[in-house]
Amino acid sequence: MSSTPRATVRHAVIPCLDQVELLPIGGVPMLEWVVRECAASGTSDLLIATCADLDAIRSLIAPRVGSPGFPLRVEFVESAPRFADAIAAGHTFAGEAPLGVALPTNLFVGDAPGLAQVVETYYRTGKNVAGVVGGDFSTDEVELEPVLDQVVGRFLFTDAAIGHGLDEADLLRVLVTRHCIIGRRMRGQYLDVTFPDGRAEAGRFALRPPRPSTPTGRILDE
């Protein structure tokens, strides 16, 4: 086998689709937790796509761009409240580079930042990646088709042309059919903070900013 380096994953998009992203989790807006996670995962160029509260989001994040724990470049764009529109905006932002995706209503508590985990699997396999939770998995990389209902909000997409305009579920099915996506078992505690009960549960955790964890893997060519 030979090893082939992949394009470094520096671009990510945070789709703010639920109009709750500024609500606090452990005293910090959930959006800020995920911005910090992206930075800790090696993201230098971040797009925040939002269907509401653009000025408030910009006021929260823009003053700290480039400071410790934040990406070097953050742009903001208004988007329709659809996953497909946010991903399209992300691909435009990233150009031909691979694109990380982090939904702010899904948080991960642990040593490895959530986005860094899917990026690591991309480096290992060269495929699109979707994070999964809840299964009894023996390896980090898992076949996605049997666990599509266990996908959570961390992704790595490599090609804007595949599934353009499709929302999350349809896009994942297309990628599965083409055999170009793999699941990533997400380590750490998964917190769904979309709804009040989940936010209350998350508030009981001792959340802290993620430690930097920039994946530097290489793909093995068969």
PyMOL CGO cylinders between C-alpha atoms (Angstrom):
from pymol import cmd
from pymol.cgo import CYLINDER

trace = [
    CYLINDER, 0.00, 0.00, 0.00, 1.04, 3.59, -0.57, 0.3, 1, 1, 1, 1, 1, 1,
    CYLINDER, 1.04, 3.59, -0.57, -0.21, 6.57, 1.33, 0.3, 1, 1, 1, 1, 1, 1,
    CYLINDER, -0.21, 6.57, 1.33, -1.71, 9.58, -0.38, 0.3, 1, 1, 1, 1, 1, 1,
    CYLINDER, -1.71, 9.58, -0.38, -2.15, 12.93, 1.38, 0.3, 1, 1, 1, 1, 1, 1,
    CYLINDER, -2.15, 12.93, 1.38, -5.57, 14.54, 1.15, 0.3, 1, 1, 1, 1, 1, 1,
    CYLINDER, -5.57, 14.54, 1.15, -6.44, 18.20, 0.84, 0.3, 1, 1, 1, 1, 1, 1,
    CYLINDER, -6.44, 18.20, 0.84, -6.30, 19.66, 4.33, 0.3, 1, 1, 1, 1, 1, 1,
    CYLINDER, -6.30, 19.66, 4.33, -9.76, 20.39, 5.70, 0.3, 1, 1, 1, 1, 1, 1,
    CYLINDER, -9.76, 20.39, 5.70, -9.75, 24.08, 6.52, 0.3, 1, 1, 1, 1, 1, 1,
    CYLINDER, -9.75, 24.08, 6.52, -13.30, 25.09, 5.56, 0.3, 1, 1, 1, 1, 1, 1,
    CYLINDER, -13.30, 25.09, 5.56, -16.50, 24.46, 7.49, 0.3, 1, 1, 1, 1, 1, 1,
    CYLINDER, -16.50, 24.46, 7.49, -20.05, 25.71, 7.62, 0.3, 1, 1, 1, 1, 1, 1,
    CYLINDER, -20.05, 25.71, 7.62, -22.34, 25.99, 10.62, 0.3, 1, 1, 1, 1, 1, 1,
    CYLINDER, -22.34, 25.99, 10.62, -25.99, 25.90, 9.45, 0.3, 1, 1, 1, 1, 1, 1,
    CYLINDER, -25.99, 25.90, 9.45, -28.15, 27.81, 11.94, 0.3, 1, 1, 1, 1, 1, 1,
    CYLINDER, -28.15, 27.81, 11.94, -31.57, 26.42, 11.02, 0.3, 1, 1, 1, 1, 1, 1,
    CYLINDER, -31.57, 26.42, 11.02, -33.55, 26.25, 14.27, 0.3, 1, 1, 1, 1, 1, 1,
    CYLINDER, -33.55, 26.25, 14.27, -33.47, 29.84, 15.61, 0.3, 1, 1, 1, 1, 1, 1,
    CYLINDER, -33.47, 29.84, 15.61, -32.20, 28.61, 18.99, 0.3, 1, 1, 1, 1, 1, 1,
    CYLINDER, -32.20, 28.61, 18.99, -28.47, 28.89, 18.32, 0.3, 1, 1, 1, 1, 1, 1,
    CYLINDER, -28.47, 28.89, 18.32, -27.99, 31.91, 20.58, 0.3, 1, 1, 1, 1, 1, 1,
    CYLINDER, -27.99, 31.91, 20.58, -29.57, 30.23, 23.61, 0.3, 1, 1, 1, 1, 1, 1,
    CYLINDER, -29.57, 30.23, 23.61, -27.09, 29.51, 26.41, 0.3, 1, 1, 1, 1, 1, 1,
    CYLINDER, -27.09, 29.51, 26.41, -25.67, 26.11, 27.27, 0.3, 1, 1, 1, 1, 1, 1,
    CYLINDER, -25.67, 26.11, 27.27, -23.63, 26.25, 30.44, 0.3, 1, 1, 1, 1, 1, 1,
    CYLINDER, -23.63, 26.25, 30.44, -23.74, 30.05, 30.26, 0.3, 1, 1, 1, 1, 1, 1,
    CYLINDER, -23.74, 30.05, 30.26, -22.35, 30.18, 26.71, 0.3, 1, 1, 1, 1, 1, 1,
    CYLINDER, -22.35, 30.18, 26.71, -24.42, 30.44, 23.49, 0.3, 1, 1, 1, 1, 1, 1,
    CYLINDER, -24.42, 30.44, 23.49, -24.58, 27.04, 21.81, 0.3, 1, 1, 1, 1, 1, 1,
    CYLINDER, -24.58, 27.04, 21.81, -23.30, 28.62, 18.60, 0.3, 1, 1, 1, 1, 1, 1,
    CYLINDER, -23.30, 28.62, 18.60, -20.12, 29.72, 20.36, 0.3, 1, 1, 1, 1, 1, 1,
    CYLINDER, -20.12, 29.72, 20.36, -19.46, 26.18, 21.59, 0.3, 1, 1, 1, 1, 1, 1,
    CYLINDER, -19.46, 26.18, 21.59, -19.58, 24.92, 18.00, 0.3, 1, 1, 1, 1, 1, 1,
    CYLINDER, -19.58, 24.92, 18.00, -17.49, 27.78, 16.59, 0.3, 1, 1, 1, 1, 1, 1,
    CYLINDER, -17.49, 27.78, 16.59, -14.83, 26.87, 19.15, 0.3, 1, 1, 1, 1, 1, 1,
    CYLINDER, -14.83, 26.87, 19.15, -15.17, 23.19, 18.23, 0.3, 1, 1, 1, 1, 1, 1,
    CYLINDER, -15.17, 23.19, 18.23, -14.55, 24.02, 14.58, 0.3, 1, 1, 1, 1, 1, 1,
    CYLINDER, -14.55, 24.02, 14.58, -11.44, 26.02, 15.46, 0.3, 1, 1, 1, 1, 1, 1,
    CYLINDER, -11.44, 26.02, 15.46, -10.18, 23.19, 17.67, 0.3, 1, 1, 1, 1, 1, 1,
    CYLINDER, -10.18, 23.19, 17.67, -10.71, 20.81, 14.73, 0.3, 1, 1, 1, 1, 1, 1,
    CYLINDER, -10.71, 20.81, 14.73, -8.41, 22.78, 12.44, 0.3, 1, 1, 1, 1, 1, 1,
    CYLINDER, -8.41, 22.78, 12.44, -10.96, 25.03, 10.74, 0.3, 1, 1, 1, 1, 1, 1,
    CYLINDER, -10.96, 25.03, 10.74, -9.35, 28.31, 9.69, 0.3, 1, 1, 1, 1, 1, 1,
    CYLINDER, -9.35, 28.31, 9.69, -12.16, 29.48, 7.37, 0.3, 1, 1, 1, 1, 1, 1,
    CYLINDER, -12.16, 29.48, 7.37, -15.69, 29.28, 8.75, 0.3, 1, 1, 1, 1, 1, 1,
    CYLINDER, -15.69, 29.28, 8.75, -19.04, 30.22, 7.25, 0.3, 1, 1, 1, 1, 1, 1,
    CYLINDER, -19.04, 30.22, 7.25, -22.07, 30.73, 9.48, 0.3, 1, 1, 1, 1, 1, 1,
    CYLINDER, -22.07, 30.73, 9.48, -25.28, 30.39, 7.47, 0.3, 1, 1, 1, 1, 1, 1,
    CYLINDER, -25.28, 30.39, 7.47, -28.37, 31.55, 9.32, 0.3, 1, 1, 1, 1, 1, 1,
    CYLINDER, -28.37, 31.55, 9.32, -32.04, 32.03, 8.58, 0.3, 1, 1, 1, 1, 1, 1,
    CYLINDER, -32.04, 32.03, 8.58, -32.51, 34.51, 11.45, 0.3, 1, 1, 1, 1, 1, 1,
    CYLINDER, -32.51, 34.51, 11.45, -30.64, 36.71, 13.94, 0.3, 1, 1, 1, 1, 1, 1,
    CYLINDER, -30.64, 36.71, 13.94, -27.84, 37.52, 11.49, 0.3, 1, 1, 1, 1, 1, 1,
    CYLINDER, -27.84, 37.52, 11.49, -26.91, 40.80, 13.21, 0.3, 1, 1, 1, 1, 1, 1,
    CYLINDER, -26.91, 40.80, 13.21, -26.93, 39.23, 16.68, 0.3, 1, 1, 1, 1, 1, 1,
    CYLINDER, -26.93, 39.23, 16.68, -24.81, 36.30, 15.48, 0.3, 1, 1, 1, 1, 1, 1,
    CYLINDER, -24.81, 36.30, 15.48, -22.34, 38.62, 13.79, 0.3, 1, 1, 1, 1, 1, 1,
    CYLINDER, -22.34, 38.62, 13.79, -22.12, 40.76, 16.93, 0.3, 1, 1, 1, 1, 1, 1,
    CYLINDER, -22.12, 40.76, 16.93, -21.38, 37.68, 19.04, 0.3, 1, 1, 1, 1, 1, 1,
    CYLINDER, -21.38, 37.68, 19.04, -18.71, 36.10, 16.85, 0.3, 1, 1, 1, 1, 1, 1,
    CYLINDER, -18.71, 36.10, 16.85, -17.13, 38.78, 14.62, 0.3, 1, 1, 1, 1, 1, 1,
    CYLINDER, -17.13, 38.78, 14.62, -15.24, 40.67, 17.38, 0.3, 1, 1, 1, 1, 1, 1,
    CYLINDER, -15.24, 40.67, 17.38, -13.38, 37.50, 18.37, 0.3, 1, 1, 1, 1, 1, 1,
    CYLINDER, -13.38, 37.50, 18.37, -12.37, 36.22, 14.94, 0.3, 1, 1, 1, 1, 1, 1,
    CYLINDER, -12.37, 36.22, 14.94, -8.68, 35.34, 14.99, 0.3, 1, 1, 1, 1, 1, 1,
    CYLINDER, -8.68, 35.34, 14.99, -8.43, 35.38, 18.77, 0.3, 1, 1, 1, 1, 1, 1,
    CYLINDER, -8.43, 35.38, 18.77, -7.44, 32.23, 20.70, 0.3, 1, 1, 1, 1, 1, 1,
    CYLINDER, -7.44, 32.23, 20.70, -10.06, 29.52, 20.30, 0.3, 1, 1, 1, 1, 1, 1,
    CYLINDER, -10.06, 29.52, 20.30, -11.68, 31.08, 17.21, 0.3, 1, 1, 1, 1, 1, 1,
    CYLINDER, -11.68, 31.08, 17.21, -11.06, 30.59, 13.47, 0.3, 1, 1, 1, 1, 1, 1,
    CYLINDER, -11.06, 30.59, 13.47, -8.87, 33.03, 11.57, 0.3, 1, 1, 1, 1, 1, 1,
    CYLINDER, -8.87, 33.03, 11.57, -11.67, 33.93, 9.15, 0.3, 1, 1, 1, 1, 1, 1,
    CYLINDER, -11.67, 33.93, 9.15, -15.43, 33.87, 9.69, 0.3, 1, 1, 1, 1, 1, 1,
    CYLINDER, -15.43, 33.87, 9.69, -18.03, 34.99, 7.17, 0.3, 1, 1, 1, 1, 1, 1,
    CYLINDER, -18.03, 34.99, 7.17, -21.78, 35.28, 7.64, 0.3, 1, 1, 1, 1, 1, 1,
    CYLINDER, -21.78, 35.28, 7.64, -24.56, 34.71, 5.16, 0.3, 1, 1, 1, 1, 1, 1,
    CYLINDER, -24.56, 34.71, 5.16, -28.34, 34.71, 5.25, 0.3, 1, 1, 1, 1, 1, 1,
    CYLINDER, -28.34, 34.71, 5.25, -29.79, 31.40, 4.14, 0.3, 1, 1, 1, 1, 1, 1,
    CYLINDER, -29.79, 31.40, 4.14, -33.18, 29.79, 3.79, 0.3, 1, 1, 1, 1, 1, 1,
    CYLINDER, -33.18, 29.79, 3.79, -33.94, 27.49, 6.75, 0.3, 1, 1, 1, 1, 1, 1,
    CYLINDER, -33.94, 27.49, 6.75, -32.97, 24.39, 4.80, 0.3, 1, 1, 1, 1, 1, 1,
    CYLINDER, -32.97, 24.39, 4.80, -29.96, 22.12, 5.18, 0.3, 1, 1, 1, 1, 1, 1,
    CYLINDER, -29.96, 22.12, 5.18, -29.53, 22.07, 1.39, 0.3, 1, 1, 1, 1, 1, 1,
    CYLINDER, -29.53, 22.07, 1.39, -29.24, 25.85, 1.13, 0.3, 1, 1, 1, 1, 1, 1,
    CYLINDER, -29.24, 25.85, 1.13, -26.70, 26.07, 3.94, 0.3, 1, 1, 1, 1, 1, 1,
    CYLINDER, -26.70, 26.07, 3.94, -24.59, 23.29, 2.39, 0.3, 1, 1, 1, 1, 1, 1,
    CYLINDER, -24.59, 23.29, 2.39, -24.73, 24.96, -1.03, 0.3, 1, 1, 1, 1, 1, 1,
    CYLINDER, -24.73, 24.96, -1.03, -23.54, 28.21, 0.54, 0.3, 1, 1, 1, 1, 1, 1,
    CYLINDER, -23.54, 28.21, 0.54, -20.77, 26.27, 2.28, 0.3, 1, 1, 1, 1, 1, 1,
    CYLINDER, -20.77, 26.27, 2.28, -19.55, 24.69, -0.94, 0.3, 1, 1, 1, 1, 1, 1,
    CYLINDER, -19.55, 24.69, -0.94, -19.51, 28.10, -2.64, 0.3, 1, 1, 1, 1, 1, 1,
    CYLINDER, -19.51, 28.10, -2.64, -17.47, 29.41, 0.28, 0.3, 1, 1, 1, 1, 1, 1,
    CYLINDER, -17.47, 29.41, 0.28, -15.02, 26.48, 0.20, 0.3, 1, 1, 1, 1, 1, 1,
    CYLINDER, -15.02, 26.48, 0.20, -14.64, 26.27, -3.57, 0.3, 1, 1, 1, 1, 1, 1,
    CYLINDER, -14.64, 26.27, -3.57, -13.29, 22.84, -4.50, 0.3, 1, 1, 1, 1, 1, 1,
    CYLINDER, -13.29, 22.84, -4.50, -11.97, 22.15, -0.99, 0.3, 1, 1, 1, 1, 1, 1,
    CYLINDER, -11.97, 22.15, -0.99, -13.60, 19.57, 1.30, 0.3, 1, 1, 1, 1, 1, 1,
    CYLINDER, -13.60, 19.57, 1.30, -16.25, 21.03, 3.59, 0.3, 1, 1, 1, 1, 1, 1,
    CYLINDER, -16.25, 21.03, 3.59, -16.86, 20.25, 7.25, 0.3, 1, 1, 1, 1, 1, 1,
    CYLINDER, -16.86, 20.25, 7.25, -20.41, 20.71, 8.57, 0.3, 1, 1, 1, 1, 1, 1,
    CYLINDER, -20.41, 20.71, 8.57, -21.35, 21.20, 12.22, 0.3, 1, 1, 1, 1, 1, 1,
    CYLINDER, -21.35, 21.20, 12.22, -24.94, 21.62, 13.37, 0.3, 1, 1, 1, 1, 1, 1,
    CYLINDER, -24.94, 21.62, 13.37, -24.98, 23.79, 16.51, 0.3, 1, 1, 1, 1, 1, 1,
    CYLINDER, -24.98, 23.79, 16.51, -27.93, 21.96, 18.05, 0.3, 1, 1, 1, 1, 1, 1,
    CYLINDER, -27.93, 21.96, 18.05, -25.76, 18.84, 18.41, 0.3, 1, 1, 1, 1, 1, 1,
    CYLINDER, -25.76, 18.84, 18.41, -22.91, 19.05, 20.92, 0.3, 1, 1, 1, 1, 1, 1,
    CYLINDER, -22.91, 19.05, 20.92, -20.20, 16.56, 21.86, 0.3, 1, 1, 1, 1, 1, 1,
    CYLINDER, -20.20, 16.56, 21.86, -18.48, 16.49, 25.23, 0.3, 1, 1, 1, 1, 1, 1,
    CYLINDER, -18.48, 16.49, 25.23, -15.15, 14.69, 25.34, 0.3, 1, 1, 1, 1, 1, 1,
    CYLINDER, -15.15, 14.69, 25.34, -11.46, 14.85, 24.56, 0.3, 1, 1, 1, 1, 1, 1,
    CYLINDER, -11.46, 14.85, 24.56, -11.84, 14.84, 20.75, 0.3, 1, 1, 1, 1, 1, 1,
    CYLINDER, -11.84, 14.84, 20.75, -13.79, 17.71, 19.13, 0.3, 1, 1, 1, 1, 1, 1,
    CYLINDER, -13.79, 17.71, 19.13, -16.77, 16.42, 17.17, 0.3, 1, 1, 1, 1, 1, 1,
    CYLINDER, -16.77, 16.42, 17.17, -15.80, 17.86, 13.80, 0.3, 1, 1, 1, 1, 1, 1,
    CYLINDER, -15.80, 17.86, 13.80, -12.22, 16.64, 14.20, 0.3, 1, 1, 1, 1, 1, 1,
    CYLINDER, -12.22, 16.64, 14.20, -13.53, 13.09, 14.42, 0.3, 1, 1, 1, 1, 1, 1,
    CYLINDER, -13.53, 13.09, 14.42, -15.28, 13.14, 11.03, 0.3, 1, 1, 1, 1, 1, 1,
    CYLINDER, -15.28, 13.14, 11.03, -12.29, 14.91, 9.48, 0.3, 1, 1, 1, 1, 1, 1,
    CYLINDER, -12.29, 14.91, 9.48, -10.06, 12.14, 10.81, 0.3, 1, 1, 1, 1, 1, 1,
    CYLINDER, -10.06, 12.14, 10.81, -12.23, 9.53, 9.09, 0.3, 1, 1, 1, 1, 1, 1,
    CYLINDER, -12.23, 9.53, 9.09, -12.11, 11.51, 5.84, 0.3, 1, 1, 1, 1, 1, 1,
    CYLINDER, -12.11, 11.51, 5.84, -8.31, 11.45, 6.00, 0.3, 1, 1, 1, 1, 1, 1,
    CYLINDER, -8.31, 11.45, 6.00, -8.37, 7.70, 6.57, 0.3, 1, 1, 1, 1, 1, 1,
    CYLINDER, -8.37, 7.70, 6.57, -10.82, 6.84, 3.81, 0.3, 1, 1, 1, 1, 1, 1,
    CYLINDER, -10.82, 6.84, 3.81, -11.15, 9.70, 1.34, 0.3, 1, 1, 1, 1, 1, 1,
    CYLINDER, -11.15, 9.70, 1.34, -14.93, 9.42, 1.53, 0.3, 1, 1, 1, 1, 1, 1,
    CYLINDER, -14.93, 9.42, 1.53, -17.74, 11.70, 2.58, 0.3, 1, 1, 1, 1, 1, 1,
    CYLINDER, -17.74, 11.70, 2.58, -18.42, 11.17, 6.29, 0.3, 1, 1, 1, 1, 1, 1,
    CYLINDER, -18.42, 11.17, 6.29, -21.44, 11.34, 8.60, 0.3, 1, 1, 1, 1, 1, 1,
    CYLINDER, -21.44, 11.34, 8.60, -21.20, 11.10, 12.37, 0.3, 1, 1, 1, 1, 1, 1,
    CYLINDER, -21.20, 11.10, 12.37, -23.29, 8.40, 14.05, 0.3, 1, 1, 1, 1, 1, 1,
    CYLINDER, -23.29, 8.40, 14.05, -24.13, 7.62, 17.68, 0.3, 1, 1, 1, 1, 1, 1,
    CYLINDER, -24.13, 7.62, 17.68, -25.97, 5.00, 19.66, 0.3, 1, 1, 1, 1, 1, 1,
    CYLINDER, -25.97, 5.00, 19.66, -24.71, 1.79, 18.10, 0.3, 1, 1, 1, 1, 1, 1,
    CYLINDER, -24.71, 1.79, 18.10, -22.54, -1.00, 19.45, 0.3, 1, 1, 1, 1, 1, 1,
    CYLINDER, -22.54, -1.00, 19.45, -19.72, -0.34, 17.01, 0.3, 1, 1, 1, 1, 1, 1,
    CYLINDER, -19.72, -0.34, 17.01, -16.41, -2.19, 17.16, 0.3, 1, 1, 1, 1, 1, 1,
    CYLINDER, -16.41, -2.19, 17.16, -14.53, 0.28, 14.91, 0.3, 1, 1, 1, 1, 1, 1,
    CYLINDER, -14.53, 0.28, 14.91, -14.53, 4.04, 14.36, 0.3, 1, 1, 1, 1, 1, 1,
    CYLINDER, -14.53, 4.04, 14.36, -15.52, 3.66, 10.69, 0.3, 1, 1, 1, 1, 1, 1,
    CYLINDER, -15.52, 3.66, 10.69, -18.86, 1.93, 10.09, 0.3, 1, 1, 1, 1, 1, 1,
    CYLINDER, -18.86, 1.93, 10.09, -21.08, 1.15, 7.13, 0.3, 1, 1, 1, 1, 1, 1,
    CYLINDER, -21.08, 1.15, 7.13, -23.63, 3.95, 7.01, 0.3, 1, 1, 1, 1, 1, 1,
    CYLINDER, -23.63, 3.95, 7.01, -26.66, 2.39, 5.35, 0.3, 1, 1, 1, 1, 1, 1,
    CYLINDER, -26.66, 2.39, 5.35, -27.79, 0.27, 8.34, 0.3, 1, 1, 1, 1, 1, 1,
    CYLINDER, -27.79, 0.27, 8.34, -27.49, 3.22, 10.74, 0.3, 1, 1, 1, 1, 1, 1,
    CYLINDER, -27.49, 3.22, 10.74, -28.88, 6.14, 8.75, 0.3, 1, 1, 1, 1, 1, 1,
    CYLINDER, -28.88, 6.14, 8.75, -31.36, 6.80, 11.55, 0.3, 1, 1, 1, 1, 1, 1,
    CYLINDER, -31.36, 6.80, 11.55, -28.43, 7.28, 13.96, 0.3, 1, 1, 1, 1, 1, 1,
    CYLINDER, -28.43, 7.28, 13.96, -26.75, 10.10, 12.05, 0.3, 1, 1, 1, 1, 1, 1,
    CYLINDER, -26.75, 10.10, 12.05, -26.03, 13.24, 14.07, 0.3, 1, 1, 1, 1, 1, 1,
    CYLINDER, -26.03, 13.24, 14.07, -24.91, 16.69, 13.06, 0.3, 1, 1, 1, 1, 1, 1,
    CYLINDER, -24.91, 16.69, 13.06, -21.27, 16.33, 12.01, 0.3, 1, 1, 1, 1, 1, 1,
    CYLINDER, -21.27, 16.33, 12.01, -20.39, 15.78, 8.35, 0.3, 1, 1, 1, 1, 1, 1,
    CYLINDER, -20.39, 15.78, 8.35, -17.58, 16.03, 5.84, 0.3, 1, 1, 1, 1, 1, 1,
    CYLINDER, -17.58, 16.03, 5.84, -18.58, 16.53, 2.20, 0.3, 1, 1, 1, 1, 1, 1,
    CYLINDER, -18.58, 16.53, 2.20, -16.10, 16.35, -0.64, 0.3, 1, 1, 1, 1, 1, 1,
    CYLINDER, -16.10, 16.35, -0.64, -18.05, 17.11, -3.83, 0.3, 1, 1, 1, 1, 1, 1,
    CYLINDER, -18.05, 17.11, -3.83, -20.60, 19.89, -4.28, 0.3, 1, 1, 1, 1, 1, 1,
    CYLINDER, -20.60, 19.89, -4.28, -21.96, 18.33, -7.46, 0.3, 1, 1, 1, 1, 1, 1,
    CYLINDER, -21.96, 18.33, -7.46, -23.29, 15.17, -5.81, 0.3, 1, 1, 1, 1, 1, 1,
    CYLINDER, -23.29, 15.17, -5.81, -26.80, 15.63, -4.43, 0.3, 1, 1, 1, 1, 1, 1,
    CYLINDER, -26.80, 15.63, -4.43, -26.87, 19.37, -5.02, 0.3, 1, 1, 1, 1, 1, 1,
    CYLINDER, -26.87, 19.37, -5.02, -30.07, 20.87, -3.63, 0.3, 1, 1, 1, 1, 1, 1,
    CYLINDER, -30.07, 20.87, -3.63, -31.01, 17.82, -1.53, 0.3, 1, 1, 1, 1, 1, 1,
    CYLINDER, -31.01, 17.82, -1.53, -31.79, 18.03, 2.15, 0.3, 1, 1, 1, 1, 1, 1,
    CYLINDER, -31.79, 18.03, 2.15, -29.95, 15.91, 4.69, 0.3, 1, 1, 1, 1, 1, 1,
    CYLINDER, -29.95, 15.91, 4.69, -31.83, 12.60, 4.48, 0.3, 1, 1, 1, 1, 1, 1,
    CYLINDER, -31.83, 12.60, 4.48, -32.02, 12.54, 0.67, 0.3, 1, 1, 1, 1, 1, 1,
    CYLINDER, -32.02, 12.54, 0.67, -28.40, 13.61, 0.28, 0.3, 1, 1, 1, 1, 1, 1,
    CYLINDER, -28.40, 13.61, 0.28, -27.20, 10.83, 2.58, 0.3, 1, 1, 1, 1, 1, 1,
    CYLINDER, -27.20, 10.83, 2.58, -29.24, 8.24, 0.68, 0.3, 1, 1, 1, 1, 1, 1,
    CYLINDER, -29.24, 8.24, 0.68, -27.72, 9.37, -2.63, 0.3, 1, 1, 1, 1, 1, 1,
    CYLINDER, -27.72, 9.37, -2.63, -24.20, 9.15, -1.19, 0.3, 1, 1, 1, 1, 1, 1,
    CYLINDER, -24.20, 9.15, -1.19, -24.93, 5.70, 0.24, 0.3, 1, 1, 1, 1, 1, 1,
    CYLINDER, -24.93, 5.70, 0.24, -26.22, 4.52, -3.15, 0.3, 1, 1, 1, 1, 1, 1,
    CYLINDER, -26.22, 4.52, -3.15, -23.00, 5.73, -4.76, 0.3, 1, 1, 1, 1, 1, 1,
    CYLINDER, -23.00, 5.73, -4.76, -20.88, 4.01, -2.09, 0.3, 1, 1, 1, 1, 1, 1,
    CYLINDER, -20.88, 4.01, -2.09, -18.98, 7.22, -1.39, 0.3, 1, 1, 1, 1, 1, 1,
    CYLINDER, -18.98, 7.22, -1.39, -19.89, 7.89, 2.25, 0.3, 1, 1, 1, 1, 1, 1,
    CYLINDER, -19.89, 7.89, 2.25, -18.98, 6.21, 5.50, 0.3, 1, 1, 1, 1, 1, 1,
    CYLINDER, -18.98, 6.21, 5.50, -20.18, 6.56, 9.06, 0.3, 1, 1, 1, 1, 1, 1,
    CYLINDER, -20.18, 6.56, 9.06, -17.98, 7.72, 11.91, 0.3, 1, 1, 1, 1, 1, 1,
    CYLINDER, -17.98, 7.72, 11.91, -18.64, 6.48, 15.44, 0.3, 1, 1, 1, 1, 1, 1,
    CYLINDER, -18.64, 6.48, 15.44, -18.65, 9.66, 17.52, 0.3, 1, 1, 1, 1, 1, 1,
    CYLINDER, -18.65, 9.66, 17.52, -16.73, 9.44, 20.77, 0.3, 1, 1, 1, 1, 1, 1,
    CYLINDER, -16.73, 9.44, 20.77, -17.75, 11.40, 23.84, 0.3, 1, 1, 1, 1, 1, 1,
    CYLINDER, -17.75, 11.40, 23.84, -21.12, 12.36, 25.27, 0.3, 1, 1, 1, 1, 1, 1,
    CYLINDER, -21.12, 12.36, 25.27, -23.65, 13.39, 22.61, 0.3, 1, 1, 1, 1, 1, 1,
    CYLINDER, -23.65, 13.39, 22.61, -26.07, 16.18, 23.56, 0.3, 1, 1, 1, 1, 1, 1,
    CYLINDER, -26.07, 16.18, 23.56, -29.08, 17.14, 21.44, 0.3, 1, 1, 1, 1, 1, 1,
    CYLINDER, -29.08, 17.14, 21.44, -29.86, 20.70, 22.52, 0.3, 1, 1, 1, 1, 1, 1,
    CYLINDER, -29.86, 20.70, 22.52, -32.57, 21.43, 19.95, 0.3, 1, 1, 1, 1, 1, 1,
    CYLINDER, -32.57, 21.43, 19.95, -35.35, 21.33, 22.54, 0.3, 1, 1, 1, 1, 1, 1,
    CYLINDER, -35.35, 21.33, 22.54, -35.67, 22.58, 26.14, 0.3, 1, 1, 1, 1, 1, 1,
    CYLINDER, -35.67, 22.58, 26.14, -35.26, 19.15, 27.75, 0.3, 1, 1, 1, 1, 1, 1,
    CYLINDER, -35.26, 19.15, 27.75, -31.99, 18.61, 25.93, 0.3, 1, 1, 1, 1, 1, 1,
    CYLINDER, -31.99, 18.61, 25.93, -30.71, 22.05, 26.88, 0.3, 1, 1, 1, 1, 1, 1,
    CYLINDER, -30.71, 22.05, 26.88, -31.57, 21.41, 30.51, 0.3, 1, 1, 1, 1, 1, 1,
    CYLINDER, -31.57, 21.41, 30.51, -29.68, 18.11, 30.42, 0.3, 1, 1, 1, 1, 1, 1,
    CYLINDER, -29.68, 18.11, 30.42, -26.69, 19.75, 28.76, 0.3, 1, 1, 1, 1, 1, 1,
    CYLINDER, -26.69, 19.75, 28.76, -26.61, 22.40, 31.47, 0.3, 1, 1, 1, 1, 1, 1,
    CYLINDER, -26.61, 22.40, 31.47, -25.74, 19.68, 33.99, 0.3, 1, 1, 1, 1, 1, 1,
    CYLINDER, -25.74, 19.68, 33.99, -22.48, 18.86, 32.21, 0.3, 1, 1, 1, 1, 1, 1,
    CYLINDER, -22.48, 18.86, 32.21, -19.25, 20.63, 33.05, 0.3, 1, 1, 1, 1, 1, 1,
    CYLINDER, -19.25, 20.63, 33.05, -18.73, 21.94, 29.52, 0.3, 1, 1, 1, 1, 1, 1,
    CYLINDER, -18.73, 21.94, 29.52, -15.38, 23.43, 28.65, 0.3, 1, 1, 1, 1, 1, 1,
    CYLINDER, -15.38, 23.43, 28.65, -13.87, 24.71, 25.41, 0.3, 1, 1, 1, 1, 1, 1,
    CYLINDER, -13.87, 24.71, 25.41, -12.51, 21.83, 23.32, 0.3, 1, 1, 1, 1, 1, 1,
    CYLINDER, -12.51, 21.83, 23.32, -8.79, 21.26, 23.16, 0.3, 1, 1, 1, 1, 1, 1,
    CYLINDER, -8.79, 21.26, 23.16, -7.22, 21.65, 19.70, 0.3, 1, 1, 1, 1, 1, 1,
    CYLINDER, -7.22, 21.65, 19.70, -7.11, 18.36, 17.79, 0.3, 1, 1, 1, 1, 1, 1,
    CYLINDER, -7.11, 18.36, 17.79, -6.13, 18.87, 14.18, 0.3, 1, 1, 1, 1, 1, 1,
    CYLINDER, -6.13, 18.87, 14.18, -6.25, 15.55, 12.28, 0.3, 1, 1, 1, 1, 1, 1,
    CYLINDER, -6.25, 15.55, 12.28, -3.29, 14.93, 10.01, 0.3, 1, 1, 1, 1, 1, 1,
    CYLINDER, -3.29, 14.93, 10.01, -4.03, 11.47, 8.68, 0.3, 1, 1, 1, 1, 1, 1,
    CYLINDER, -4.03, 11.47, 8.68, -3.31, 10.06, 5.27, 0.3, 1, 1, 1, 1, 1, 1,
    CYLINDER, -3.31, 10.06, 5.27, -5.43, 7.90, 3.02, 0.3, 1, 1, 1, 1, 1, 1,
    CYLINDER, -5.43, 7.90, 3.02, -4.18, 4.43, 2.26, 0.3, 1, 1, 1, 1, 1, 1,
    CYLINDER, -4.18, 4.43, 2.26, -4.41, 3.50, -1.41, 0.3, 1, 1, 1, 1, 1, 1,
    CYLINDER, -4.41, 3.50, -1.41, -5.21, -0.15, -1.99, 0.3, 1, 1, 1, 1, 1, 1,
]
cmd.load_cgo(trace, "trace")
